[in-house]
């Protein structure tokens, strides 16, 4: 986090703009996905990171408004405001309407986020639903003199902004170096400077997504949406803005410039960036061709995998590393995460079966305090997990008879695991789910066998009755040549 401060201590002391509020308020804005492809492992990391933050703030008693945007327009293929819109490109390839592409991949994104047990945000606005607000924001920036219009497009004047403010303060970029390193690309000749960025782009004749504006029929620049939607739902100044490290520059740097130019002050108190997932030291990304989708991870159907991995294994794998450090993907790392998660869940199951002793030989007194200290120290989930595994050690030592725990000690550990493992870390015991699935399979096998026996005896009324009752429960059975299949509608 910015300046490595404890955000939780700082938030508790903040007095504006939300005083008096009881419970205290925290505004959290996170850059969500550009929805033109299936969710991959790279999407999982920010989702889980900010889900952990969301959960912990609520646990501390904050009323959190968590806004995660959906980019469904204006994200071009490079940051020089040129190239084809990624969603339009996908729409042409799949012969779909652009919003059909958006809906298709939003559905799969939400499905995989549910599997990872991430809580839904309070608000999930879409860029295409805020075109008017984005145009009004551009007018504010033009009025302040920090933007200019050329041939129906509007660009942000970075050098003029830098003369009054400091462009590059978040990422540490030096503007002279940016000028010298920015390549001249087709279409940039209408900009005053190569480092200026688009607030509004005039649409070319073949461009599918376009809206009327005072300047042209066109569409907003990518960076604009987050400035506009964060201000609409969280106010001109809000607490925390998050996203992946790759968004720090230019996206978040441009956000700061836009909002400061329009409003005269910076919009965000704390910036929080999760680092990347790598494979063999290289960033995992669709553009590099080394990505792996979450569905492939769950099914095991990928050349880089030798087995499927459950959603909770993926969540545990990501939580094992501090959000600001890179995570290197490999089969071995996932197997180690699977083993660690299994050990944790087995200890929790064992704890529920322990018989208390009259006295304790284990001092659990400071374990909970250490868990809170880990999270208060820049959301340090790996240190938190190390403390939880200290609790696992206690459980196993009591189970094997080398230590004793009183009833109070057992209840202490139960509360500890319930709070930090399930409520805050958001992990689930998947073995219970697998057991339920196995039980369902066995019950359906018995029901189908009973129905088949009725059919063999020409007891059609019983056979039909079984089918009808299953239909009422949303279960459809189909008589096939090679047997009977069933599915839940």
Helices and strands as residue ranges (DSSP letters): G 2-4, H 7-13, E 25-30, H 41-59, E 63-68, H 86-94, H 98-115, G 127-130, H 131-143, E 147-150, E 153-156, H 158-164, H 175-181, G 188-190, E 197-202, E 218-220, H 224-234, E 238-244, G 245-247, I 248-252, H 253-263, E 268-274, E 277-279, E 282-283, G 286-288, H 294-299, H 311-319, E 327-328, H 331-351, H 367-376, H 381-399, H 407-417, I 418-424, H 430-456, H 460-472, E 475-480, E 483-488
